[in-house]
Amino acid sequence: MKEIRLILLVFLIVSITQIHAQNSASFRADSLLSEFKYSEALNEYMDMFENNMSIMKSGSAMNAAIAAAKCDKDTLALELVAYALDADSMFFDERISVSDPLEDCRLLSQWDAHQDENERRLAKTMTEYDIPLRNSLLEIYHSDQNSRGRLIRLSKTDPANKDELSRLWQDMKRNDSINLCKTIELLDTKGWIPKAKVGTANQALFFVIQHARPEIIEKYIAIFEAAAKDNELPKELFAKMYDRQQMYAGKPQRYGTQRVRKNASTKEMVLWKIEDTDKVNELRKEMNLPPLEDYPN
């Protein structure tokens, strides 16, 4: 009996030690992710479990998926999202529905099934949500983002395919026109739609207006500024809208989020002029943006 108790005690001590080590490693990985050190964070997440995803918790798997997507490892990101859902039958995460880093993952054939399952679980749990309105916003969001994603992907993988690029461009413009009409109607009749009602699907409103004409941005930007101040909209998104409005007006941008073609004959992109280059990183940090030197080309 004493031997059995000793074995159980040793097992308990080992288990507690392993859990503590995993929690410490998870904290380090999460900290790296929050500091925009995506490659280091991903390595920490994977090393934490010795590349054995079978013991990864759903929340950590989702954070690892974001890090993987930021490192352009979309297939791994998709696997991690799938695992996050499989590991816990009650788990759901709004980032599966709306998240900039996972944008390219949405173009993978397996994505829709994961997204549908996530929405099923969310609707069952978030009973205070207006699900029909959320679904309408998600339809707008995916229409806006996916059409751009397909166009960008083809421009990188097959830039000589002018006919298909032209078709995708026309599809995007047609989607933009339809989405803009829907979004303006929502903003004019409902104003800002709070997260308490639809979750992060309200970000669809931002993306459509961000892609609209300068006068449309000018008309509605105050709504998005207020939303950002109330933590209803990620600050980094409003920073992009503010900078774009400044650029359209021919003024320097504040946060360094906007790039333009260096000249008409090249695809090389350069930063639009900046108000204060000495303070730009300080201002970016306030808006949850990485340092300007880490801004991707």
C-alpha positions as CSV (number, residue, x, y, z in Angstrom):
1,M,0.0,0.0,0.0
2,K,2.8,2.4,0.9
3,E,4.5,1.7,-2.5
4,I,1.2,2.5,-4.3
5,R,0.9,5.7,-2.4
6,L,4.5,6.6,-3.2
7,I,4.0,6.0,-6.9
8,L,0.8,8.1,-6.9
9,L,2.6,10.9,-5.0
10,V,5.5,10.8,-7.5
11,F,3.0,10.8,-10.4
12,L,1.2,13.8,-8.9
13,I,4.4,15.7,-8.4
14,V,5.5,15.0,-12.0
15,S,2.1,16.1,-13.3
16,I,2.1,19.3,-11.3
17,T,5.6,20.1,-12.5
18,Q,4.7,19.4,-16.2
19,I,1.6,21.6,-15.9
20,H,3.6,24.4,-14.3
21,A,6.3,24.2,-17.0
22,Q,3.6,24.2,-19.8
23,N,1.8,27.2,-18.2
24,S,5.2,29.1,-18.0
25,A,6.0,28.3,-21.6
26,S,2.5,29.2,-22.7
27,F,2.9,32.6,-20.9
28,R,6.2,33.2,-22.7
29,A,4.7,32.2,-26.1
30,D,1.7,34.5,-25.5
31,S,4.0,37.4,-24.5
32,L,6.1,36.9,-27.7
33,L,2.9,36.9,-29.8
34,S,1.8,40.2,-28.1
35,E,5.2,41.7,-28.9
36,F,4.7,40.8,-32.6
37,K,7.6,38.3,-32.5
38,Y,5.7,35.7,-34.5
39,S,8.4,33.3,-35.4
40,E,9.7,33.1,-31.9
41,A,6.2,32.7,-30.5
42,L,5.5,29.9,-33.0
43,N,8.7,28.1,-32.0
44,E,7.8,28.5,-28.4
45,Y,4.3,27.1,-28.9
46,M,5.5,24.1,-30.8
47,D,8.5,23.4,-28.6
48,M,6.3,23.7,-25.5
49,F,4.6,20.5,-26.5
50,E,7.7,18.9,-28.1
51,N,5.9,19.1,-31.5
52,N,3.1,16.9,-30.0
53,M,-0.1,18.7,-30.8
54,S,-2.1,16.0,-29.1
55,I,-1.6,17.6,-25.7
56,M,-2.1,21.2,-26.8
57,K,-5.0,23.2,-25.3
58,S,-7.5,24.8,-27.7
59,G,-6.6,28.4,-26.7
60,S,-2.9,27.8,-27.1
61,A,-3.6,26.1,-30.5
62,M,-5.5,29.1,-31.7
63,N,-2.7,31.5,-30.6
64,A,-0.2,29.2,-32.4
65,A,-2.4,29.3,-35.5
66,I,-2.2,33.1,-35.5
67,A,1.6,33.0,-35.1
68,A,1.8,30.4,-37.9
69,A,-0.3,32.5,-40.3
70,K,1.9,35.5,-39.5
71,C,4.9,33.4,-40.6
72,D,3.1,32.5,-43.9
73,K,2.6,28.9,-42.8
74,D,-1.0,28.8,-43.7
75,T,-1.3,25.0,-43.9
76,L,0.1,24.7,-40.3
77,A,-2.2,27.5,-39.2
78,L,-5.2,25.5,-40.6
79,E,-4.1,22.3,-38.9
80,L,-3.9,24.2,-35.6
81,V,-7.4,25.7,-36.0
82,A,-8.7,22.3,-36.8
83,Y,-7.0,20.9,-33.7
84,A,-8.4,23.7,-31.5
85,L,-11.9,22.8,-32.5
86,D,-11.3,19.0,-32.2
87,A,-9.6,19.2,-28.8
88,D,-12.6,20.7,-27.0
89,S,-16.2,20.1,-28.3
90,M,-17.3,23.3,-26.5
91,F,-14.5,25.5,-27.9
92,F,-15.1,28.4,-30.3
93,D,-13.1,31.5,-31.2
94,E,-14.2,34.6,-33.0
95,R,-10.8,34.8,-34.7
96,I,-11.9,31.9,-36.9
97,S,-14.7,34.1,-38.2
98,V,-12.9,37.4,-38.3
99,S,-9.1,37.8,-38.2
100,D,-6.6,39.5,-40.5
101,P,-3.8,37.0,-39.9
102,L,-6.0,34.1,-41.0
103,E,-7.0,35.8,-44.2
104,D,-5.1,33.5,-46.5
105,C,-6.3,30.4,-44.6
106,R,-9.9,31.3,-45.7
107,L,-8.9,30.6,-49.3
108,L,-8.0,26.9,-48.4
109,S,-10.6,24.3,-49.3
110,Q,-11.0,22.9,-45.8
111,W,-11.6,26.3,-44.2
112,D,-15.4,26.6,-44.7
113,A,-16.1,23.4,-42.7
114,H,-14.1,24.7,-39.7
115,Q,-15.8,28.1,-39.9
116,D,-19.3,26.6,-40.1
117,E,-18.6,24.4,-37.0
118,N,-17.2,27.4,-35.1
119,E,-20.3,29.5,-35.9
120,R,-22.6,26.6,-34.9
121,R,-20.9,26.4,-31.5
122,L,-20.9,30.2,-31.1
123,A,-24.6,30.5,-31.9
124,K,-25.4,27.9,-29.3
125,T,-23.4,29.6,-26.6
126,M,-23.8,33.3,-27.4
127,T,-27.6,33.4,-27.1
128,E,-27.6,37.2,-26.7
129,Y,-26.3,37.6,-30.2
130,D,-28.4,38.6,-33.2
131,I,-27.3,35.7,-35.3
132,P,-29.1,36.7,-38.5
133,L,-27.5,40.1,-38.4
134,R,-24.1,38.6,-37.5
135,N,-24.4,36.2,-40.5
136,S,-25.2,39.1,-42.8
137,L,-22.2,41.0,-41.6
138,L,-20.0,37.9,-41.9
139,E,-21.2,37.4,-45.5
140,I,-20.2,41.0,-46.2
141,Y,-16.8,40.5,-44.5
142,H,-15.9,37.3,-46.3
143,S,-17.1,38.7,-49.6
144,D,-14.8,41.7,-49.2
145,Q,-11.8,39.8,-47.9
146,N,-11.9,36.7,-50.0
147,S,-12.2,38.5,-53.3
148,R,-9.1,40.5,-52.5
149,G,-7.3,37.4,-51.2
150,R,-7.9,35.5,-54.5
151,L,-6.7,38.5,-56.5
152,I,-3.5,39.0,-54.4
153,R,-2.7,35.3,-54.4
154,L,-3.0,35.0,-58.2
155,S,-1.0,38.2,-58.7
156,K,1.9,36.5,-56.8
157,T,1.6,33.0,-58.2
158,D,0.7,33.7,-61.8
159,P,1.1,37.4,-62.7
160,A,1.1,36.7,-66.4
161,N,-2.5,35.4,-66.3
162,K,-4.0,38.7,-67.3
163,D,-7.4,37.4,-68.2
164,E,-8.0,35.7,-64.8
165,L,-6.6,38.7,-63.0
166,S,-9.0,41.0,-64.9
167,R,-11.9,38.7,-64.0
168,L,-11.0,38.6,-60.3
169,W,-10.5,42.4,-60.4
170,Q,-14.0,42.8,-61.8
171,D,-15.4,40.4,-59.3
172,M,-13.9,42.4,-56.5
173,K,-15.2,45.7,-57.8
174,R,-18.7,44.2,-58.2
175,N,-18.6,42.8,-54.6
176,D,-17.4,46.2,-53.3
177,S,-20.3,47.9,-54.9
178,I,-22.9,45.5,-53.4
179,N,-21.2,45.5,-50.0
180,L,-21.0,49.3,-49.9
181,C,-24.8,49.6,-50.5
182,K,-25.5,47.1,-47.7
183,T,-23.0,48.8,-45.3
184,I,-24.2,52.3,-45.9
185,E,-27.8,51.2,-45.2
186,L,-26.7,49.5,-41.9
187,L,-24.7,52.6,-40.8
188,D,-27.4,55.0,-41.7
189,T,-30.2,53.0,-40.1
190,K,-28.5,51.4,-37.1
191,G,-25.3,53.4,-36.6
192,W,-22.4,51.4,-35.1
193,I,-23.4,47.8,-34.4
194,P,-21.9,46.8,-31.0
195,K,-20.0,43.6,-30.3
196,A,-22.5,42.7,-27.6
197,K,-25.0,42.2,-30.5
198,V,-22.9,40.6,-33.2
199,G,-19.4,40.0,-31.9
200,T,-16.4,40.9,-34.0
201,A,-18.5,40.5,-37.2
202,N,-19.1,44.3,-36.8
203,Q,-15.6,44.7,-38.3
204,A,-17.2,44.1,-41.7
205,L,-18.4,47.7,-41.5
206,F,-14.8,48.9,-41.3
207,F,-13.4,46.9,-44.1
208,V,-16.1,48.0,-46.6
209,I,-15.8,51.7,-45.8
210,Q,-12.0,51.4,-45.7
211,H,-12.1,50.2,-49.4
212,A,-14.6,52.9,-50.4
213,R,-14.0,56.3,-52.1
214,P,-12.4,59.1,-50.1
215,E,-15.7,61.0,-49.6
216,I,-17.3,57.9,-48.1
217,I,-14.5,57.5,-45.6
218,E,-14.8,61.2,-44.7
219,K,-18.5,60.8,-44.1
220,Y,-18.3,57.8,-41.7
221,I,-14.8,58.0,-40.1
222,A,-16.1,59.6,-36.9
223,I,-18.2,56.5,-36.3
224,F,-15.1,54.3,-36.5
225,E,-13.1,56.7,-34.3
226,A,-15.7,56.5,-31.6
227,A,-15.8,52.7,-31.9
228,A,-12.1,52.4,-31.5
229,K,-12.1,54.6,-28.4
230,D,-14.9,52.4,-26.9
231,N,-12.9,49.2,-27.7
232,E,-15.6,48.2,-30.1
233,L,-13.1,48.2,-33.0
234,P,-9.4,47.2,-32.9
235,K,-7.3,50.4,-32.7
236,E,-5.0,49.2,-35.4
237,L,-7.9,49.1,-37.8
238,F,-8.9,52.7,-37.1
239,A,-5.2,53.7,-37.5
240,K,-5.3,52.4,-41.0
241,M,-8.5,54.3,-41.8
242,Y,-7.1,57.5,-40.4
243,D,-3.9,57.2,-42.4
244,R,-5.8,56.4,-45.5
245,Q,-8.0,59.5,-45.1
246,Q,-4.9,61.6,-44.6
247,M,-3.2,60.1,-47.7
248,Y,-6.3,60.7,-49.8
249,A,-6.2,64.3,-48.7
250,G,-2.5,64.6,-49.7
251,K,-1.5,64.9,-46.1
252,P,1.2,63.0,-44.1
253,Q,0.0,59.8,-42.4
254,R,0.4,59.4,-38.6
255,Y,0.9,55.7,-38.1
256,G,2.8,54.6,-41.2
257,T,0.2,52.0,-42.4
258,Q,-0.2,53.2,-46.0
259,R,2.0,52.5,-48.9
260,V,1.9,53.7,-52.5
261,R,3.6,52.7,-55.8
262,K,7.0,54.3,-56.1
263,N,6.1,55.3,-59.6
264,A,3.6,54.3,-62.3
265,S,6.1,52.0,-64.1
266,T,6.9,49.8,-61.1
267,K,5.2,47.6,-58.6
268,E,7.6,48.6,-55.8
269,M,5.7,50.0,-52.9
270,V,7.0,52.7,-50.6
271,L,5.6,54.3,-47.4
272,W,3.4,57.4,-47.9
273,K,5.0,60.4,-46.1
274,I,4.8,60.4,-42.3
275,E,4.0,63.2,-39.9
276,D,6.7,62.5,-37.3
277,T,9.2,59.8,-38.1
278,D,10.7,60.2,-34.6
279,K,7.5,59.4,-32.8
280,V,5.8,57.1,-35.3
281,N,6.7,53.9,-33.4
282,E,5.5,55.4,-30.1
283,L,2.2,56.2,-31.9
284,R,2.0,52.8,-33.5
285,K,2.4,51.1,-30.1
286,E,-0.5,53.1,-28.8
287,M,-2.6,51.6,-31.7
288,N,-1.4,48.0,-31.1
289,L,0.8,48.1,-34.3
290,P,4.3,46.6,-34.5
291,P,7.4,48.9,-35.0
292,L,7.6,50.4,-38.4
293,E,10.8,48.6,-39.3
294,D,8.8,45.3,-38.9
295,Y,6.0,46.5,-41.3
296,P,5.9,44.0,-44.2
297,N,6.7,45.2,-47.7
